[in-house]
Amino acid sequence: MKTRLLVASLLLVGACVMRLGVNVEAGTGADVEPDLQVRLGTGSPRRLSDTGLYAPDGTIDPRNRPFSPQYPLWSDGAAKSRWIRLPEGSSIDVSDVDRWDFPAGTRFWKEFRFGDRKVETRFLRRETDGSWTFASYAWNEAQTDAVLAPEEGMFDVAEIAPGKRHSIPAVTDCRACHDSDGGPVPRTNILGFSALQLSTDRDPGAPHAEPLMPEMITLRTLVEEGRLTPAQSDLLATPPRIDAPDARTRSVLGYLSTNCGSCHNGDSSLANLGLFLKANVSGSHSASGPSHPAPSHRAPRTLAPSHPLPSHLLGKTEKWQIPDVAEGESRFVTPGAPDLSAILVRMKSRRPSSQMPPLGTVLHDRDAIDLVTTWVEEAGAALVAPGQSRW
């Protein structure tokens, strides 16, 4: 009888532990939804510590190399760390210099921190069939490990500003940006690890630029270690950079390329909008669209000083309607008029129906808004002569 009571008590305790979302294996409490266990995906380890990010002593495994893109994605001010692990002896196929093809077994991690706390770590892994596995891990209260989040994401996991909370995105949200190429078989893109992002010719004016530490991978590292196939030594002689007539335009176009270009490019399902913001190295799929090749990085574009805006954006009509503007008169950029420029109206919005980017952010990017506002104002001053109207 006593034995049966003991077994029943242990089963009851175990059920309560599972109901509370306690990580029994790690011996720590995790702030996760009660039915998390039922809805976990099966393609990724349950704990971040089992993905290969850490060495046995809890430090980052030295096989995981840190890197920092020169144009970081806006993530509500989160501090981020990123790592890549390439399989030993492997290389990245860069036959298309703007669409790197990573070997099976490649792994990426990106850690998000708000204040002094780790909140989320995202994980990507290239599978042997060429597909990519996406997973996100929610950090426990003790900051000792992170637990695999449900595929549909987790809402409001951490407060990041008064009344604003960070949510872990659903896998479908992650793929909305990474798999944004058009066509019957979407191609997964690694947004922060490319020739432009790892260029040694870094933009000092890039919003939210992060320090490049000596141990971080750059384009030079990959070339010198023979990690690119075919070899791309010319990328060291002429490092990729945004073609622009001035420093501010370079920074604006770099920011738009990262934060908008994954969807707004000549190869995505949104190509019919005609708004091409992805800046590439080759020119075959450039910010001017697939049918209007841009000069390569070896021959920087030269624009007249009076035109600080690229011609393909100058006065372009926008299908999204700016409030209180005549039907059909909304423009992506109206030189000299930030309030009549759809890009800024949407950057300032955090309504789901109008905000840009549409996913992954609940706070305005003040630094970028200030940068783009000045850029638009300067464009108007340059284009409008005394006594003339803008259009």
C-alpha positions as CSV (number, residue, x, y, z in Angstrom):
1,M,0.0,0.0,0.0
2,K,2.8,2.4,0.9
3,T,4.6,1.6,-2.3
4,R,1.5,2.4,-4.4
5,L,1.0,5.7,-2.5
6,L,4.7,6.6,-3.1
7,V,4.4,5.9,-6.8
8,A,1.1,7.8,-7.1
9,S,2.8,10.8,-5.3
10,L,5.8,10.7,-7.6
11,L,3.5,10.6,-10.7
12,L,1.5,13.6,-9.3
13,V,4.7,15.6,-8.7
14,G,6.0,14.8,-12.2
15,A,2.7,15.9,-13.7
16,C,2.9,19.2,-11.8
17,V,6.5,19.7,-12.9
18,M,5.5,19.2,-16.6
19,R,2.5,21.4,-16.2
20,L,4.6,24.2,-14.9
21,G,7.1,23.9,-17.8
22,V,10.1,23.0,-15.6
23,N,13.1,21.8,-17.5
24,V,13.8,18.6,-15.5
25,E,16.9,17.6,-17.5
26,A,18.6,20.9,-16.8
27,G,17.3,21.3,-13.3
28,T,16.0,24.8,-13.9
29,G,12.7,26.5,-14.4
30,A,11.7,27.7,-17.8
31,D,9.1,30.4,-18.4
32,V,7.2,28.6,-21.1
33,E,3.6,27.8,-21.9
34,P,2.2,24.8,-20.0
35,D,1.4,22.7,-23.1
36,L,4.8,23.3,-24.7
37,Q,5.8,19.7,-24.5
38,V,2.8,18.6,-26.6
39,R,3.5,21.0,-29.4
40,L,7.3,20.9,-29.8
41,G,8.6,20.2,-33.3
42,T,10.7,17.1,-33.7
43,G,13.4,18.4,-36.1
44,S,15.5,20.3,-33.5
45,P,17.0,19.5,-30.1
46,R,14.8,20.4,-27.2
47,R,17.5,22.5,-25.5
48,L,19.8,25.1,-27.0
49,S,22.7,23.5,-25.2
50,D,22.2,20.4,-27.4
51,T,22.5,22.3,-30.7
52,G,26.3,22.5,-30.6
53,L,26.6,26.1,-29.6
54,Y,28.4,25.5,-26.4
55,A,31.5,23.6,-25.3
56,P,31.2,21.2,-22.3
57,D,32.4,24.0,-20.0
58,G,29.6,26.3,-21.1
59,T,31.6,28.6,-23.2
60,I,31.0,29.0,-26.9
61,D,32.4,26.1,-28.8
62,P,35.5,27.4,-30.7
63,R,34.3,25.8,-33.9
64,N,31.5,28.4,-33.9
65,R,32.9,31.5,-35.4
66,P,31.4,35.0,-34.5
67,F,30.5,37.5,-37.2
68,S,28.8,40.9,-37.5
69,P,27.0,42.1,-40.6
70,Q,27.8,45.7,-41.5
71,Y,24.1,46.5,-41.9
72,P,22.3,44.9,-38.9
73,L,18.6,44.2,-39.0
74,W,16.5,46.4,-36.7
75,S,15.2,44.3,-33.8
76,D,13.8,46.8,-31.3
77,G,17.2,47.7,-30.0
78,A,18.2,44.2,-29.0
79,A,21.9,43.4,-28.5
80,K,22.8,40.5,-30.7
81,S,25.6,38.0,-31.1
82,R,25.9,35.7,-34.1
83,W,27.9,32.5,-34.9
84,I,28.4,30.2,-37.8
85,R,29.8,26.7,-37.9
86,L,30.8,25.3,-41.3
87,P,31.5,21.6,-41.5
88,E,35.2,20.8,-41.3
89,G,36.8,20.9,-44.8
90,S,33.8,22.3,-46.4
91,S,33.3,25.5,-48.5
92,I,30.5,27.8,-49.5
93,D,29.5,27.7,-53.2
94,V,29.7,31.4,-54.4
95,S,29.2,30.8,-58.1
96,D,26.5,33.4,-57.7
97,V,28.2,35.9,-55.5
98,D,24.9,37.3,-54.3
99,R,23.3,33.9,-53.5
100,W,25.7,31.9,-51.4
101,D,25.0,28.1,-51.3
102,F,26.0,26.7,-47.9
103,P,27.1,23.1,-47.4
104,A,24.9,20.5,-45.6
105,G,25.6,20.7,-41.9
106,T,26.1,24.5,-41.8
107,R,24.7,26.0,-38.6
108,F,23.9,29.5,-37.6
109,W,22.9,31.0,-34.2
110,K,21.7,34.5,-33.3
111,E,21.3,35.5,-29.7
112,F,19.0,38.4,-28.6
113,R,19.5,40.3,-25.4
114,F,17.5,43.1,-23.8
115,G,19.2,44.8,-21.0
116,D,21.4,42.3,-19.3
117,R,19.2,39.3,-20.0
118,K,19.3,36.7,-22.8
119,V,15.8,36.3,-24.2
120,E,15.9,34.3,-27.4
121,T,18.4,32.4,-29.6
122,R,17.5,31.5,-33.2
123,F,19.0,28.5,-34.9
124,L,19.3,27.5,-38.5
125,R,20.7,24.3,-39.9
126,R,21.3,23.1,-43.5
127,E,20.0,19.6,-44.0
128,T,21.4,16.9,-46.3
129,D,18.4,17.3,-48.6
130,G,19.2,21.0,-49.1
131,S,16.4,22.3,-46.9
132,W,16.9,24.5,-43.8
133,T,15.6,23.8,-40.3
134,F,14.5,26.9,-38.4
135,A,14.1,26.9,-34.6
136,S,13.9,29.5,-31.8
137,Y,14.9,28.9,-28.1
138,A,13.4,30.8,-25.2
139,W,15.8,31.4,-22.3
140,N,14.9,30.3,-18.8
141,E,14.7,32.6,-15.8
142,A,18.0,31.3,-14.4
143,Q,19.8,32.1,-17.7
144,T,21.3,28.6,-17.7
145,D,19.7,27.3,-20.9
146,A,17.0,27.9,-23.4
147,V,14.1,25.7,-24.4
148,L,12.8,25.0,-27.9
149,A,9.8,27.3,-28.7
150,P,6.7,26.0,-30.4
151,E,6.6,26.4,-34.2
152,E,3.9,29.0,-33.9
153,G,6.1,31.1,-31.7
154,M,5.6,32.6,-28.2
155,F,4.0,35.9,-27.5
156,D,5.1,38.6,-25.0
157,V,8.1,36.8,-23.5
158,A,9.9,39.9,-22.3
159,E,9.2,43.6,-21.7
160,I,11.4,45.8,-23.8
161,A,9.7,49.2,-23.2
162,P,6.7,50.4,-21.2
163,G,3.7,48.5,-22.6
164,K,5.8,46.8,-25.3
165,R,7.0,43.2,-25.2
166,H,9.2,41.0,-27.4
167,S,7.6,37.9,-29.0
168,I,9.4,34.9,-30.5
169,P,8.4,34.6,-34.1
170,A,6.7,31.6,-35.6
171,V,8.7,29.5,-38.1
172,T,6.4,30.8,-40.8
173,D,7.4,34.4,-39.9
174,C,11.1,33.5,-40.1
175,R,10.5,31.9,-43.5
176,A,8.6,35.0,-44.7
177,C,11.9,36.9,-44.8
178,H,14.4,34.1,-45.4
179,D,12.4,32.3,-48.1
180,S,11.1,35.5,-49.9
181,D,12.4,34.7,-53.3
182,G,9.6,34.0,-55.8
183,G,9.3,30.8,-57.8
184,P,7.8,27.4,-57.2
185,V,10.6,26.4,-54.8
186,P,11.6,29.3,-52.5
187,R,15.3,29.6,-51.8
188,T,16.4,30.2,-48.2
189,N,18.6,33.3,-47.9
190,I,21.0,34.0,-45.0
191,L,20.4,37.7,-44.7
192,G,23.4,38.7,-42.5
193,F,26.1,36.5,-44.0
194,S,27.0,37.7,-47.6
195,A,29.7,39.3,-49.6
196,L,28.2,42.8,-48.9
197,Q,27.5,42.2,-45.2
198,L,31.0,40.8,-44.5
199,S,32.9,43.2,-46.7
200,T,36.0,44.7,-45.2
201,D,34.9,48.1,-46.6
202,R,32.5,48.7,-43.8
203,D,30.1,51.6,-43.8
204,P,30.9,53.8,-40.7
205,G,27.5,55.5,-41.0
206,A,25.4,52.3,-40.9
207,P,22.6,52.5,-38.4
208,H,23.2,50.3,-35.3
209,A,26.6,49.3,-36.6
210,E,28.4,46.9,-34.3
211,P,32.1,46.8,-33.5
212,L,34.1,44.4,-35.6
213,M,36.2,42.3,-33.2
214,P,39.5,40.7,-34.2
215,E,38.1,37.2,-33.9
216,M,35.1,37.8,-36.2
217,I,34.8,36.3,-39.6
218,T,35.0,38.7,-42.5
219,L,35.1,38.3,-46.3
220,R,38.9,38.4,-46.0
221,T,38.8,35.5,-43.5
222,L,36.7,33.3,-45.8
223,V,38.9,34.0,-48.8
224,E,42.2,33.5,-47.0
225,E,40.9,30.2,-45.4
226,G,39.8,28.9,-48.8
227,R,36.2,28.7,-47.6
228,L,34.7,30.2,-50.9
229,T,34.4,28.1,-54.1
230,P,35.3,29.2,-56.7
231,A,38.0,31.4,-55.1
232,Q,37.1,35.1,-55.0
233,S,40.3,36.9,-54.4
234,D,39.0,39.9,-56.4
235,L,36.6,40.6,-53.5
236,L,39.6,41.6,-51.4
237,A,41.1,43.8,-54.1
238,T,37.8,45.6,-54.5
239,P,35.7,44.9,-51.5
240,P,31.9,45.1,-52.1
241,R,30.2,48.4,-51.0
242,I,26.9,50.2,-51.7
243,D,27.3,52.4,-54.8
244,A,26.2,55.9,-53.8
245,P,27.1,59.5,-54.5
246,D,27.6,60.4,-50.8
247,A,28.0,58.9,-47.4
248,R,24.5,59.4,-46.2
249,T,22.9,57.8,-49.3
250,R,25.2,54.9,-48.9
251,S,24.0,54.3,-45.3
252,V,20.3,54.8,-46.2
253,L,20.5,52.3,-49.1
254,G,22.4,49.8,-46.9
255,Y,19.8,50.1,-44.2
256,L,16.9,49.6,-46.7
257,S,18.7,46.7,-48.4
258,T,18.8,44.8,-45.1
259,N,15.5,45.8,-43.6
260,C,13.4,45.9,-46.7
261,G,15.3,44.2,-49.6
262,S,14.7,40.6,-48.6
263,C,11.1,41.1,-49.8
264,H,11.5,44.1,-52.1
265,N,13.7,42.8,-54.8
266,G,13.5,41.8,-58.4
267,D,13.1,38.1,-57.7
268,S,10.6,38.0,-54.8
269,S,6.8,37.5,-54.9
270,L,6.6,41.3,-54.5
271,A,8.6,42.1,-57.7
272,N,5.4,43.3,-59.4
273,L,5.4,46.3,-57.1
274,G,8.5,47.5,-58.9
275,L,10.3,48.6,-55.7
276,F,13.8,47.0,-55.7
277,L,15.7,47.8,-52.6
278,K,18.2,44.8,-52.3
279,A,21.7,46.0,-53.0
280,N,23.8,43.2,-54.6
281,V,27.4,42.8,-55.7
282,S,27.0,41.3,-59.1
283,G,24.5,43.7,-60.6
284,S,22.5,40.8,-62.1
285,H,19.9,41.2,-59.3
286,S,20.4,44.7,-58.1
287,A,18.5,47.5,-56.4
288,S,17.5,48.6,-59.9
289,G,15.7,45.4,-60.6
290,P,16.6,42.3,-62.6
291,S,15.9,43.9,-66.0
292,H,18.1,47.0,-65.2
293,P,21.5,45.7,-64.2
294,A,23.5,48.0,-62.0
295,P,27.3,48.6,-62.3
296,S,29.4,46.1,-60.4
297,H,31.2,46.9,-57.2
298,R,34.4,47.4,-59.2
299,A,33.0,50.5,-60.9
300,P,31.1,52.6,-58.4
301,R,28.1,54.5,-59.9
302,T,28.6,58.2,-60.3
303,L,25.6,60.5,-59.9
304,A,25.4,64.2,-60.2
305,P,25.8,65.9,-56.8
306,S,22.3,67.5,-57.2
307,H,20.7,64.0,-57.2
308,P,21.4,62.4,-53.8
309,L,18.5,60.0,-54.4
310,P,18.9,57.0,-56.9
311,S,16.9,57.6,-60.0
312,H,14.8,54.4,-59.6
313,L,13.4,55.7,-56.3
314,L,13.0,59.4,-57.2
315,G,9.3,60.3,-57.3
316,K,8.2,56.7,-57.7
317,T,4.5,56.2,-57.1
318,E,3.5,53.9,-54.3
319,K,0.6,51.5,-54.3
320,W,0.1,51.9,-50.6
321,Q,-1.9,55.0,-50.0
322,I,-0.6,57.7,-47.7
323,P,-3.5,59.1,-45.6
324,D,-4.8,62.5,-46.8
325,V,-2.9,62.3,-50.1
326,A,-4.8,62.2,-53.4
327,E,-5.5,58.8,-54.8
328,G,-2.6,57.6,-57.0
329,E,-0.3,60.4,-55.8
330,S,1.4,58.6,-52.9
331,R,5.1,58.3,-53.6
332,F,7.8,56.2,-52.1
333,V,10.0,59.2,-51.7
334,T,8.9,62.8,-52.2
335,P,12.1,64.9,-52.1
336,G,12.0,67.6,-49.5
337,A,8.7,66.3,-48.0
338,P,9.2,63.5,-45.3
339,D,5.5,63.5,-44.4
340,L,4.6,62.8,-48.0
341,S,7.1,60.0,-48.4
342,A,5.6,56.6,-48.0
343,I,8.9,55.1,-46.8
344,L,8.9,57.4,-43.7
345,V,5.2,57.2,-43.0
346,R,5.4,53.4,-42.8
347,M,8.7,53.4,-40.9
348,K,7.0,55.5,-38.2
349,S,3.9,53.3,-38.1
350,R,3.6,50.3,-35.8
351,R,0.1,49.4,-36.9
352,P,0.1,45.8,-38.4
353,S,-1.7,47.1,-41.5
354,S,0.9,49.8,-42.4
355,Q,4.2,49.3,-40.5
356,M,7.4,48.5,-42.3
357,P,9.1,46.2,-41.8
358,P,5.8,44.2,-41.2
359,L,7.4,41.6,-38.9
360,G,9.7,41.3,-35.9
361,T,9.4,44.8,-34.4
362,V,7.1,46.7,-32.1
363,L,9.3,49.8,-31.6
364,H,10.2,52.7,-34.0
365,D,13.7,52.7,-35.2
366,R,14.5,56.3,-34.2
367,D,18.0,56.4,-35.5
368,A,16.9,55.2,-39.0
369,I,13.9,57.5,-39.1
370,D,16.2,60.5,-38.4
371,L,18.7,59.3,-41.0
372,V,16.1,58.8,-43.7
373,T,14.3,62.1,-42.8
374,T,17.5,64.1,-43.3
375,W,18.2,62.2,-46.5
376,V,14.7,63.1,-47.9
377,E,15.0,66.7,-46.8
378,E,18.4,67.1,-48.4
379,A,17.1,65.6,-51.6
380,G,14.4,68.3,-51.8
381,A,16.9,71.1,-51.2
382,A,19.1,69.8,-54.0
383,L,16.3,69.2,-56.5
384,V,14.1,72.3,-56.0
385,A,15.5,75.5,-57.5
386,P,14.0,78.9,-56.3
387,G,10.6,79.5,-57.8
388,Q,10.1,75.9,-58.9
389,S,7.7,73.2,-57.6
390,R,8.8,69.7,-56.8
391,W,6.7,68.1,-59.5
